[in-house]
Amino acid sequence: MNFVLKNIYRCVSFAACISFFLYTAKMDAALSPQNHLRSSSIPETVATAYNYRSSLQALDYTIDAAHKQLAVDLSGYLPHISTEISFTKFPNVFSSNLFSPTTALTKTNKIFNLSCDLLLLDFAGPYAHYKISKQKIDIAQLHKESHKKRIRFEVEQTALNSWALKQKEKTIAALDNASIFSINNAKESKNIGLIDITQWSGQCAAFKQSGATIENYHEQVQQTLDTLNSFIESPTAYQPDDYATHDFIATAIEQAQQHPVEHYLELAYKNRSSLAIQDVHIKISCMEQSLLKKSYIPTVSLSVQVAKNSHDHGKLFISRFDKVAWGVFTNITWNFDGGTNAFKADQANAQILAAQSEKRALQVSITNEVQTTYYDLQQLLEQRNAQKTALLDAQTKYKRKQIEFETGLLSSLEQAQVDLDWANARFNFINIEVATAKKYRELLFVSGYPSHYI
């Protein structure tokens, strides 16, 4: 029985040693700096995303196509020229006369027509469509502006997450140090028989759990960096700059305490792209309704036509008749479609009313969104104040423990745990500050990202 227990004990000890060496190797890789990344501030990173995001380039092409539609609309006022050329030959035309009772003749007809039409006046014509197309350009530009705000929000939130995880590196290093001291102390206790195999197994399991936590941390850091760079789409990989991001967070927390909720509601009503887009849609519906009503007004156009006809009746009786005729005409056209456009105008009026109702519903949704985000921010500010008090208390305890360690009242293992507790306290405060800054930037996002806050 003792022989079996000794073999089990040796196997567990060997496995613990192997795990320790593998763990330290993983820690060296996990805590190694990523020198291939370019550090930049969050505003610089957002500007880079604006330059490289393919979705923004697609919206630029959409805006360009909308601009080209203006020329298409105005081309209705340019002269419309059409030509027609006809050549007809009849080889079996017979004629009878005194000299030759039945003689086969050849008849040829040549016709050339040229017409030029110029629109002079049409209240539901090119200019009316031109004005509608200009409004569609505004919609395309507003969609681009809205997408840029979404990109800014995504980059800011992901960059702050990445920076927060990077600040956890000291906590992870302290955890690594404490776990190494703990496993070494357990190993010494096991060698002198102070702990049994069950306790040793428990220490090994705790050591492996710490290793898994550190490895998971490394994967989270890489994942957030990958997500950040996927939002940027730049050939160069970026990471948040430490000092610039710290200043960005401090500025956000300072600004978060300056204005009441009414201030952000007013900003949202003025700056939310979705509201502006809805206003343009309503305007377009009104213009389309007016266009349908004006379609019953007569149109005036100018037409110039030139025609030339030639007839050749063969060799016996050669007779060619070339005639050129031309004329200038003023055309007044009135079309009645049985009331179809009148019914469409009524339909457009219903669409206008529906769009106005949708805008009011959108305003209610924006109001709820801004208020919810604002009050969530206030809670985070209160939690930050409480966490700051806890940090000062932890700092006082840490300094007292430092004195005890220097005077020999604390062991290295106990000091490692003290370092871990202090690192956790600092990271908890950093984490709540990052959460507060993120929530404030989210409040600006739902308020339409006013330009003076960017």
C-alpha positions, 0 to 999 in steps of 0.5 A: 500500500505504501509503495502504491502511494509513493508511486502516485506521489512521484507521478503527481510531483512529476506532472506538477513540475512539467506543468510549472515549466510549460506554464512559465514558457506560456507566461513569457510568450503572453507577457512579451511586448507586441512591437509590431503594432503602431501606437496611436491616439483614439482620434488618430485611429478613427481618422485612419479608419475613415481613410481605409473603411471600404464601406465608406468608399462604397458610400462615396460611389453612391454619392457620386452616382447621385450627383451624376443623376442631376445631369441626367435630369437636366438633359431633358432641356437639351435638344433631342435630335432624331434622323430617319433615312429610307431607301426603297427600290421596286424593280417590277414596275411595268409601263405601256406606251406606243413604242413599247407596250410593256416595258419593265421600269425600276422605281427608287424612293429615297426619304431623309427626315431630320427633327429637333425637339426642344422642351420649353416649359414643363412644370412636372418635367426635368427641373422638378426631377432635378430638385428631387434628385438633389434631395436624394444626394442629401440623403446619401450624404446623411447616410455616409455621415451616420455610418462615419459616426457608427465607425467612430463609436465602434473604434472608440469602444474597442480601443478603450476595451483594448487599452483596459486589458493592457492595463491588466497586465500588471495584475496578471504579472502579480498573479503569475508571481503569487502563483509561483510563490504558492506552488514553490511553497507547497512543494517545499511543504510537501518535501518535508511532509507538512502537506499530504498528497490531497493538499498538494493536488489542490495546490497544483490545480490552483496553479493550473487555474492561474495559468489558464487565467493568464492564457485566457487573458493573452487571448483576450488581448489579441482578440480585442486588437484583432477586432480593433484592426478589423474596424480600421481595415488599414494595412498597418496594425494599430494599438491604443497609445497609453498616454493619449488614451489615458488623457482621452479617458480623463477628458471624457470623465470630466465632460461627463459631469458637466451637463444635465440630460436636457442638454443631450436631448437637445443635441440629439434632436439637432444632430441625429442623422436618422432624424435628418434623413426622415426630414428629407424623406418627408420633403421628397414625398411633398415634392413628388406629390406636387409633381403629380399635381402639376403633371396636368398642366400643359407642356410647351415645346419647340420642334424643327423638322427637315424632310427631303424626298427623291423619286427615280422612275427608271431609264425610259422616262427619267424623272427625278423629283427632289423636294426639301421641306422644313418647318418650325412648330410650337407644340402645346401638349396636355395629357389626361391619364384618367385621374391616375396621377390625382389618385397617386397624389392622394397616395403620396399625401398618405405617405407624408402623414405616415413619414411624419408619424414615423419621425415622431416615433423616432423622436420618442425612441431617441429620447428613451435612448438618451435618457437611459444612457445618461442615467446609466452614466450617472450610476457609473460616476457614483460607482467610480467615486466609491471605487476611488475611495476603495482604492485609497483605502487599499493604497494605505493598506498596501503601504502598511504591508510594505513596511511589515515586509521590510521589517520581516513581519511578512513572508515572500509568499504573503507579500506576493499576495499583497502585491496581487491585492494591490494590483487588483485594486488598481485595475478595478479602479481603471476598469470603472474609469474605462467603463465610465468613459465608454458610457459617456462616449456612447451618450455622445453617440446617441446624441449624434456626436456633436462636432464640438465634442469630437 
